[in-house]
Amino acid sequence: MFYIKILNREDIKEVLEMESVIAGVESVYRLKSNGNTEVWPTVFYDFEPGKADMDIKSGLLKGANLYGHKTVTWFKDNQEKGLPQLIGVIVVYDATTGQPLGILDATYITGVRTGAAGAIGAKYLAKKDAKTLFILGAGNQASNQIAAILSIFDSIEKVFVADVKNPSKAQDFVAGIQKRLWEEFKIDASKVLFENVTDMASSVADSDIIITVTPSREPIIKKEWVKPGTHLSCIGADMAGKEEIDPEILKEAKIYVDDKVHCLEVGEIEIPIKTGVIQPDDIIGEIGDLMEGKCVGRENDTDITVFDATGMALLDIVTAKTALDLAEKKHLGISTLL
């Protein structure tokens, strides 16, 4: 018999800080670059197409002696039942013994590790003195992206937020973002100007970093809006058919990915490659390769750079293990014998 720890969403929010999440995500990218990870095939099942489905993503972190899986379900009708539509659980195991270490709510972990990924792309590819950030999409993921960027860049002075389908959503988001950043992340953003924008062309043109977090299936950010020197982290395109930026941007950009195989299948580069706008060889490398000095990054202040991140279960596993370790120190969660 052995103990396993269970952490709910509130426990996880209590212990995780964005800096530790960023460090964990970076460690995964480096391990992957050095061949110390495995991503196992995704299991997907449609209970009822368009109404209910499930997927299981899993993998092994050899360098950290961890493996695990994340099971996420989406049931459209749950909203009418007073339940969340999206429900997820992460299970973490010790790779030296097979012992399960913890069971954790997946929703918050998925959000913060995704925010960390977008910001890491900017950390290694954007101009170091970036002052303006543009966030496309005003959903829950937007706050995670902003929190992660502000944790890395102390030069950010202005943040634009746009929501094409629901402009009023962006307005409400901007009105509450400073309070939310403090309450959820303990980030003081009182000196940062947040602006809800409807003039996409001028605000994109005034931005050093652009992060896209929408479910769009047609390009929103146009090539002619993007100025030389801009970095784009494309986060929303994580399923086949999704696309957030003009493929013509990619023709002139330096392109990097989190996982090449997965991005070719479902990332921002999927459609541009299938239509011949760019070729697989146009991808310079994975972000971990860049971090490990195996490929060249930004070379000057006029380079346009793109980071295509579709996400990996490995990021959830390492973030969950971080939460488990911190919760143990703070005596949070429930430990039970198996």
Secondary structure as a PSIPRED ss2 file (coil, helix, strand):
# PSIPRED VFORMAT (PSIPRED V4.0)

   1 M C   1.000  0.000  0.000
   2 F C   1.000  0.000  0.000
   3 Y E   0.000  0.000  1.000
   4 I E   0.000  0.000  1.000
   5 K E   0.000  0.000  1.000
   6 I E   0.000  0.000  1.000
   7 L E   0.000  0.000  1.000
   8 N C   1.000  0.000  0.000
   9 R H   0.000  1.000  0.000
  10 E H   0.000  1.000  0.000
  11 D H   0.000  1.000  0.000
  12 I H   0.000  1.000  0.000
  13 K H   0.000  1.000  0.000
  14 E H   0.000  1.000  0.000
  15 V H   0.000  1.000  0.000
  16 L C   1.000  0.000  0.000
  17 E C   1.000  0.000  0.000
  18 M H   0.000  1.000  0.000
  19 E H   0.000  1.000  0.000
  20 S H   0.000  1.000  0.000
  21 V H   0.000  1.000  0.000
  22 I H   0.000  1.000  0.000
  23 A H   0.000  1.000  0.000
  24 G H   0.000  1.000  0.000
  25 V H   0.000  1.000  0.000
  26 E H   0.000  1.000  0.000
  27 S H   0.000  1.000  0.000
  28 V H   0.000  1.000  0.000
  29 Y H   0.000  1.000  0.000
  30 R H   0.000  1.000  0.000
  31 L H   0.000  1.000  0.000
  32 K H   0.000  1.000  0.000
  33 S H   0.000  1.000  0.000
  34 N C   1.000  0.000  0.000
  35 G C   1.000  0.000  0.000
  36 N C   1.000  0.000  0.000
  37 T E   0.000  0.000  1.000
  38 E E   0.000  0.000  1.000
  39 V E   0.000  0.000  1.000
  40 W E   0.000  0.000  1.000
  41 P E   0.000  0.000  1.000
  42 T E   0.000  0.000  1.000
  43 V E   0.000  0.000  1.000
  44 F E   0.000  0.000  1.000
  45 Y E   0.000  0.000  1.000
  46 D E   0.000  0.000  1.000
  47 F E   0.000  0.000  1.000
  48 E E   0.000  0.000  1.000
  49 P C   1.000  0.000  0.000
  50 G C   1.000  0.000  0.000
  51 K C   1.000  0.000  0.000
  52 A E   0.000  0.000  1.000
  53 D E   0.000  0.000  1.000
  54 M E   0.000  0.000  1.000
  55 D E   0.000  0.000  1.000
  56 I E   0.000  0.000  1.000
  57 K E   0.000  0.000  1.000
  58 S E   0.000  0.000  1.000
  59 G E   0.000  0.000  1.000
  60 L E   0.000  0.000  1.000
  61 L E   0.000  0.000  1.000
  62 K H   0.000  1.000  0.000
  63 G H   0.000  1.000  0.000
  64 A H   0.000  1.000  0.000
  65 N C   1.000  0.000  0.000
  66 L E   0.000  0.000  1.000
  67 Y E   0.000  0.000  1.000
  68 G E   0.000  0.000  1.000
  69 H E   0.000  0.000  1.000
  70 K E   0.000  0.000  1.000
  71 T E   0.000  0.000  1.000
  72 V E   0.000  0.000  1.000
  73 T E   0.000  0.000  1.000
  74 W E   0.000  0.000  1.000
  75 F E   0.000  0.000  1.000
  76 K H   0.000  1.000  0.000
  77 D H   0.000  1.000  0.000
  78 N H   0.000  1.000  0.000
  79 Q H   0.000  1.000  0.000
  80 E H   0.000  1.000  0.000
  81 K H   0.000  1.000  0.000
  82 G C   1.000  0.000  0.000
  83 L C   1.000  0.000  0.000
  84 P C   1.000  0.000  0.000
  85 Q C   1.000  0.000  0.000
  86 L E   0.000  0.000  1.000
  87 I E   0.000  0.000  1.000
  88 G E   0.000  0.000  1.000
  89 V E   0.000  0.000  1.000
  90 I E   0.000  0.000  1.000
  91 V E   0.000  0.000  1.000
  92 V E   0.000  0.000  1.000
  93 Y E   0.000  0.000  1.000
  94 D E   0.000  0.000  1.000
  95 A C   1.000  0.000  0.000
  96 T C   1.000  0.000  0.000
  97 T C   1.000  0.000  0.000
  98 G C   1.000  0.000  0.000
  99 Q C   1.000  0.000  0.000
 100 P E   0.000  0.000  1.000
 101 L E   0.000  0.000  1.000
 102 G E   0.000  0.000  1.000
 103 I E   0.000  0.000  1.000
 104 L E   0.000  0.000  1.000
 105 D E   0.000  0.000  1.000
 106 A C   1.000  0.000  0.000
 107 T H   0.000  1.000  0.000
 108 Y H   0.000  1.000  0.000
 109 I H   0.000  1.000  0.000
 110 T H   0.000  1.000  0.000
 111 G H   0.000  1.000  0.000
 112 V H   0.000  1.000  0.000
 113 R H   0.000  1.000  0.000
 114 T H   0.000  1.000  0.000
 115 G H   0.000  1.000  0.000
 116 A H   0.000  1.000  0.000
 117 A H   0.000  1.000  0.000
 118 G H   0.000  1.000  0.000
 119 A H   0.000  1.000  0.000
 120 I H   0.000  1.000  0.000
 121 G H   0.000  1.000  0.000
 122 A H   0.000  1.000  0.000
 123 K H   0.000  1.000  0.000
 124 Y H   0.000  1.000  0.000
 125 L H   0.000  1.000  0.000
 126 A C   1.000  0.000  0.000
 127 K C   1.000  0.000  0.000
 128 K C   1.000  0.000  0.000
 129 D C   1.000  0.000  0.000
 130 A C   1.000  0.000  0.000
 131 K C   1.000  0.000  0.000
 132 T E   0.000  0.000  1.000
 133 L E   0.000  0.000  1.000
 134 F E   0.000  0.000  1.000
 135 I E   0.000  0.000  1.000
 136 L E   0.000  0.000  1.000
 137 G C   1.000  0.000  0.000
 138 A C   1.000  0.000  0.000
 139 G C   1.000  0.000  0.000
 140 N H   0.000  1.000  0.000
 141 Q H   0.000  1.000  0.000
 142 A H   0.000  1.000  0.000
 143 S H   0.000  1.000  0.000
 144 N H   0.000  1.000  0.000
 145 Q H   0.000  1.000  0.000
 146 I H   0.000  1.000  0.000
 147 A H   0.000  1.000  0.000
 148 A H   0.000  1.000  0.000
 149 I H   0.000  1.000  0.000
 150 L H   0.000  1.000  0.000
 151 S H   0.000  1.000  0.000
 152 I H   0.000  1.000  0.000
 153 F C   1.000  0.000  0.000
 154 D C   1.000  0.000  0.000
 155 S C   1.000  0.000  0.000
 156 I C   1.000  0.000  0.000
 157 E C   1.000  0.000  0.000
 158 K E   0.000  0.000  1.000
 159 V E   0.000  0.000  1.000
 160 F E   0.000  0.000  1.000
 161 V E   0.000  0.000  1.000
 162 A E   0.000  0.000  1.000
 163 D C   1.000  0.000  0.000
 164 V C   1.000  0.000  0.000
 165 K C   1.000  0.000  0.000
 166 N C   1.000  0.000  0.000
 167 P H   0.000  1.000  0.000
 168 S H   0.000  1.000  0.000
 169 K H   0.000  1.000  0.000
 170 A H   0.000  1.000  0.000
 171 Q H   0.000  1.000  0.000
 172 D H   0.000  1.000  0.000
 173 F H   0.000  1.000  0.000
 174 V H   0.000  1.000  0.000
 175 A H   0.000  1.000  0.000
 176 G H   0.000  1.000  0.000
 177 I H   0.000  1.000  0.000
 178 Q H   0.000  1.000  0.000
 179 K H   0.000  1.000  0.000
 180 R H   0.000  1.000  0.000
 181 L H   0.000  1.000  0.000
 182 W H   0.000  1.000  0.000
 183 E H   0.000  1.000  0.000
 184 E H   0.000  1.000  0.000
 185 F H   0.000  1.000  0.000
 186 K C   1.000  0.000  0.000
 187 I C   1.000  0.000  0.000
 188 D C   1.000  0.000  0.000
 189 A C   1.000  0.000  0.000
 190 S C   1.000  0.000  0.000
 191 K C   1.000  0.000  0.000
 192 V C   1.000  0.000  0.000
 193 L E   0.000  0.000  1.000
 194 F E   0.000  0.000  1.000
 195 E E   0.000  0.000  1.000
 196 N E   0.000  0.000  1.000
 197 V C   1.000  0.000  0.000
 198 T C   1.000  0.000  0.000
 199 D C   1.000  0.000  0.000
 200 M H   0.000  1.000  0.000
 201 A H   0.000  1.000  0.000
 202 S H   0.000  1.000  0.000
 203 S H   0.000  1.000  0.000
 204 V H   0.000  1.000  0.000
 205 A H   0.000  1.000  0.000
 206 D C   1.000  0.000  0.000
 207 S C   1.000  0.000  0.000
 208 D C   1.000  0.000  0.000
 209 I E   0.000  0.000  1.000
 210 I E   0.000  0.000  1.000
 211 I E   0.000  0.000  1.000
 212 T E   0.000  0.000  1.000
 213 V C   1.000  0.000  0.000
 214 T C   1.000  0.000  0.000
 215 P C   1.000  0.000  0.000
 216 S C   1.000  0.000  0.000
 217 R E   0.000  0.000  1.000
 218 E E   0.000  0.000  1.000
 219 P E   0.000  0.000  1.000
 220 I E   0.000  0.000  1.000
 221 I E   0.000  0.000  1.000
 222 K C   1.000  0.000  0.000
 223 K H   0.000  1.000  0.000
 224 E H   0.000  1.000  0.000
 225 W H   0.000  1.000  0.000
 226 V C   1.000  0.000  0.000
 227 K C   1.000  0.000  0.000
 228 P C   1.000  0.000  0.000
 229 G C   1.000  0.000  0.000
 230 T C   1.000  0.000  0.000
 231 H E   0.000  0.000  1.000
 232 L E   0.000  0.000  1.000
 233 S E   0.000  0.000  1.000
 234 C E   0.000  0.000  1.000
 235 I C   1.000  0.000  0.000
 236 G C   1.000  0.000  0.000
 237 A C   1.000  0.000  0.000
 238 D C   1.000  0.000  0.000
 239 M C   1.000  0.000  0.000
 240 A C   1.000  0.000  0.000
 241 G C   1.000  0.000  0.000
 242 K C   1.000  0.000  0.000
 243 E E   0.000  0.000  1.000
 244 E E   0.000  0.000  1.000
 245 I E   0.000  0.000  1.000
 246 D C   1.000  0.000  0.000
 247 P H   0.000  1.000  0.000
 248 E H   0.000  1.000  0.000
 249 I H   0.000  1.000  0.000
 250 L H   0.000  1.000  0.000
 251 K H   0.000  1.000  0.000
 252 E H   0.000  1.000  0.000
 253 A C   1.000  0.000  0.000
 254 K E   0.000  0.000  1.000
 255 I E   0.000  0.000  1.000
 256 Y E   0.000  0.000  1.000
 257 V E   0.000  0.000  1.000
 258 D C   1.000  0.000  0.000
 259 D C   1.000  0.000  0.000
 260 K H   0.000  1.000  0.000
 261 V H   0.000  1.000  0.000
 262 H H   0.000  1.000  0.000
 263 C H   0.000  1.000  0.000
 264 L H   0.000  1.000  0.000
 265 E H   0.000  1.000  0.000
 266 V H   0.000  1.000  0.000
 267 G C   1.000  0.000  0.000
 268 E C   1.000  0.000  0.000
 269 I C   1.000  0.000  0.000
 270 E H   0.000  1.000  0.000
 271 I H   0.000  1.000  0.000
 272 P H   0.000  1.000  0.000
 273 I H   0.000  1.000  0.000
 274 K H   0.000  1.000  0.000
 275 T C   1.000  0.000  0.000
 276 G C   1.000  0.000  0.000
 277 V C   1.000  0.000  0.000
 278 I C   1.000  0.000  0.000
 279 Q C   1.000  0.000  0.000
 280 P H   0.000  1.000  0.000
 281 D H   0.000  1.000  0.000
 282 D H   0.000  1.000  0.000
 283 I E   0.000  0.000  1.000
 284 I E   0.000  0.000  1.000
 285 G E   0.000  0.000  1.000
 286 E E   0.000  0.000  1.000
 287 I H   0.000  1.000  0.000
 288 G H   0.000  1.000  0.000
 289 D H   0.000  1.000  0.000
 290 L H   0.000  1.000  0.000
 291 M H   0.000  1.000  0.000
 292 E C   1.000  0.000  0.000
 293 G C   1.000  0.000  0.000
 294 K C   1.000  0.000  0.000
 295 C C   1.000  0.000  0.000
 296 V C   1.000  0.000  0.000
 297 G C   1.000  0.000  0.000
 298 R C   1.000  0.000  0.000
 299 E C   1.000  0.000  0.000
 300 N C   1.000  0.000  0.000
 301 D C   1.000  0.000  0.000
 302 T C   1.000  0.000  0.000
 303 D C   1.000  0.000  0.000
 304 I C   1.000  0.000  0.000
 305 T E   0.000  0.000  1.000
 306 V E   0.000  0.000  1.000
 307 F E   0.000  0.000  1.000
 308 D E   0.000  0.000  1.000
 309 A C   1.000  0.000  0.000
 310 T C   1.000  0.000  0.000
 311 G C   1.000  0.000  0.000
 312 M C   1.000  0.000  0.000
 313 A H   0.000  1.000  0.000
 314 L H   0.000  1.000  0.000
 315 L H   0.000  1.000  0.000
 316 D H   0.000  1.000  0.000
 317 I H   0.000  1.000  0.000
 318 V H   0.000  1.000  0.000
 319 T H   0.000  1.000  0.000
 320 A H   0.000  1.000  0.000
 321 K H   0.000  1.000  0.000
 322 T H   0.000  1.000  0.000
 323 A H   0.000  1.000  0.000
 324 L H   0.000  1.000  0.000
 325 D H   0.000  1.000  0.000
 326 L H   0.000  1.000  0.000
 327 A H   0.000  1.000  0.000
 328 E H   0.000  1.000  0.000
 329 K H   0.000  1.000  0.000
 330 K H   0.000  1.000  0.000
 331 H C   1.000  0.000  0.000
 332 L C   1.000  0.000  0.000
 333 G C   1.000  0.000  0.000
 334 I E   0.000  0.000  1.000
 335 S E   0.000  0.000  1.000
 336 T E   0.000  0.000  1.000
 337 L E   0.000  0.000  1.000
 338 L C   1.000  0.000  0.000
